[in-house]
Amino acid sequence: MPASTIYSTKEAQEEFVKMQKRIVSIFAVLFSPKRSIWQLVEVAWWVLQTIREIRKFPEPTYNNVNQYNSRVLIDIRDWVREHQAPDVGDNFYTHGRARVIDTMLNFVIMKYEFDGFMGRRLEKWLEKWFEYAQDGKWVFTHKNPETSWILNEEDKKEPTYMRQQALKKALHSKEYAKVLTLIE
């Protein structure tokens, strides 16, 4: 049995069980064909409460996890952080998005670290995904997200990005003859 971590204490386990039940309830309401507007309001409240509760836990770091794959997941989370633009403004669609993504990634790492039941399922899911990718059944678009994503210099050299920038420039300068040739 691996050494215990801050996520495997009895108190943490009890909190995770409560959050997990709430998450299951959220999906049950969201996918119910007979849900009311009040149930959706309640779900929104549950989501906010769950995010707040997850954020109360110490963030997973190399120093507070034991499993090798938890550290790999931390590396992936950190890579996402490098590329995810910070939350700015009061736009409903972007405000808080980076925080929600970060919280979800931390929750996956925490769950993987202490919950073998969910951790093994995550591994099998990834294994199947990689199998599909290897067999060519999963088609990677190799496109970057269009909004709230920070590109490095290598990303900016990709043909798709360069075409998008040329399209924006043509639209901005009202060179409509060029626009049709630039649309995918």
ZIMO-V840738 format. One record per residue. N is the residue number from 1. RES is the residue in three letters. SS is DSSP state (2 for helix, 1 for strand, 0 for the rest). PSI is psi in radians with two decimals (none if undefined). Layout:
N | RES | SS | PSI
N | RES | SS | PSI
This chain:
1 | MET | 0 | 2.31
2 | PRO | 0 | 2.75
3 | ALA | 0 | 2.64
4 | SER | 0 | 2.71
5 | THR | 0 | 3.10
6 | ILE | 0 | -0.37
7 | TYR | 0 | -0.18
8 | SER | 0 | 0.15
9 | THR | 0 | 2.78
10 | LYS | 2 | -0.76
11 | GLU | 2 | -0.77
12 | ALA | 2 | -0.74
13 | GLN | 2 | -0.76
14 | GLU | 2 | -0.72
15 | GLU | 2 | -0.74
16 | PHE | 2 | -0.67
17 | VAL | 2 | -0.75
18 | LYS | 2 | -0.78
19 | MET | 2 | -0.72
20 | GLN | 2 | -0.72
21 | LYS | 2 | -0.71
22 | ARG | 2 | -0.71
23 | ILE | 2 | -0.73
24 | VAL | 2 | -0.74
25 | SER | 2 | -0.69
26 | ILE | 2 | -0.87
27 | PHE | 2 | -0.61
28 | ALA | 2 | -0.74
29 | VAL | 2 | -0.79
30 | LEU | 2 | -0.62
31 | PHE | 0 | 0.11
32 | SER | 0 | 2.28
33 | PRO | 0 | -0.34
34 | LYS | 0 | 0.93
35 | ARG | 0 | 2.59
36 | SER | 0 | 2.91
37 | ILE | 2 | -0.59
38 | TRP | 2 | -0.61
39 | GLN | 2 | -0.65
40 | LEU | 2 | -0.66
41 | VAL | 2 | -0.76
42 | GLU | 2 | -0.70
43 | VAL | 2 | -0.75
44 | ALA | 2 | -0.73
45 | TRP | 2 | -0.78
46 | TRP | 2 | -0.73
47 | VAL | 2 | -0.83
48 | LEU | 2 | -0.76
49 | GLN | 2 | -0.74
50 | THR | 2 | -0.75
51 | ILE | 2 | -0.77
52 | ARG | 2 | -0.74
53 | GLU | 2 | -0.70
54 | ILE | 2 | -0.72
55 | ARG | 2 | -0.24
56 | LYS | 2 | -0.45
57 | PHE | 0 | 2.59
58 | PRO | 0 | 2.45
59 | GLU | 0 | 2.40
60 | PRO | 0 | 2.27
61 | THR | 0 | 2.97
62 | TYR | 0 | -0.52
63 | ASN | 0 | -0.33
64 | ASN | 0 | 0.29
65 | VAL | 0 | 2.73
66 | ASN | 0 | -0.52
67 | GLN | 0 | 2.42
68 | TYR | 2 | -0.83
69 | ASN | 2 | -0.42
70 | SER | 2 | -0.67
71 | ARG | 2 | -0.63
72 | VAL | 2 | -0.75
73 | LEU | 2 | -0.61
74 | ILE | 2 | -0.74
75 | ASP | 2 | -0.73
76 | ILE | 2 | -0.78
77 | ARG | 2 | -0.77
78 | ASP | 2 | -0.62
79 | TRP | 2 | -0.76
80 | VAL | 2 | -0.74
81 | ARG | 2 | -0.67
82 | GLU | 2 | -0.52
83 | HIS | 2 | -0.37
84 | GLN | 1 | 2.13
85 | ALA | 0 | 2.55
86 | PRO | 0 | 2.75
87 | ASP | 0 | 2.29
88 | VAL | 0 | 2.61
89 | GLY | 0 | -3.03
90 | ASP | 0 | 0.27
91 | ASN | 0 | 2.20
92 | PHE | 0 | -0.64
93 | TYR | 0 | -0.36
94 | THR | 0 | -0.45
95 | HIS | 0 | 2.10
96 | GLY | 0 | -0.15
97 | ARG | 2 | -0.80
98 | ALA | 2 | -0.69
99 | ARG | 2 | -0.72
100 | VAL | 2 | -0.79
101 | ILE | 2 | -0.80
102 | ASP | 2 | -0.74
103 | THR | 2 | -0.77
104 | MET | 2 | -0.76
105 | LEU | 2 | -0.74
106 | ASN | 2 | -0.70
107 | PHE | 2 | -0.73
108 | VAL | 2 | -0.75
109 | ILE | 2 | -0.80
110 | MET | 2 | -0.80
111 | LYS | 2 | -0.74
112 | TYR | 2 | -0.69
113 | GLU | 2 | -0.72
114 | PHE | 2 | -0.30
115 | ASP | 0 | 1.62
116 | GLY | 2 | -0.61
117 | PHE | 2 | -0.89
118 | MET | 2 | -0.59
119 | GLY | 2 | -0.77
120 | ARG | 2 | -0.59
121 | ARG | 2 | -0.70
122 | LEU | 2 | -0.77
123 | GLU | 2 | -0.77
124 | LYS | 2 | -0.68
125 | TRP | 2 | -0.81
126 | LEU | 2 | -0.70
127 | GLU | 2 | -0.79
128 | LYS | 2 | -0.70
129 | TRP | 2 | -0.82
130 | PHE | 2 | -0.65
131 | GLU | 2 | -0.82
132 | TYR | 2 | -0.74
133 | ALA | 2 | -0.75
134 | GLN | 2 | -0.64
135 | ASP | 0 | -0.04
136 | GLY | 0 | 0.19
137 | LYS | 0 | -0.45
138 | TRP | 0 | 2.14
139 | VAL | 0 | 2.02
140 | PHE | 0 | 2.27
141 | THR | 0 | -0.37
142 | HIS | 0 | 0.44
143 | LYS | 0 | 2.58
144 | ASN | 0 | 2.70
145 | PRO | 0 | 2.53
146 | GLU | 0 | -0.50
147 | THR | 0 | 2.73
148 | SER | 0 | 0.66
149 | TRP | 1 | 2.24
150 | ILE | 0 | 2.16
151 | LEU | 0 | 2.48
152 | ASN | 0 | 3.08
153 | GLU | 0 | -0.61
154 | GLU | 0 | -0.72
155 | ASP | 2 | -0.64
156 | LYS | 2 | -0.21
157 | LYS | 2 | -0.12
158 | GLU | 0 | 2.45
159 | PRO | 2 | -0.68
160 | THR | 2 | -0.77
161 | TYR | 2 | -0.77
162 | MET | 2 | -0.67
163 | ARG | 2 | -0.71
164 | GLN | 2 | -0.73
165 | GLN | 2 | -0.70
166 | ALA | 2 | -0.66
167 | LEU | 2 | -0.79
168 | LYS | 2 | -0.75
169 | LYS | 2 | -0.76
170 | ALA | 2 | -0.72
171 | LEU | 2 | -0.73
172 | HIS | 2 | -0.70
173 | SER | 0 | 0.12
174 | LYS | 0 | 0.64
175 | GLU | 0 | 1.28
176 | TYR | 2 | -0.42
177 | ALA | 2 | -0.59
178 | LYS | 2 | -0.54
179 | VAL | 2 | -0.82
180 | LEU | 2 | -0.58
181 | THR | 2 | -0.32
182 | LEU | 2 | -0.26
183 | ILE | 0 | 2.37
184 | GLU | 0 | none
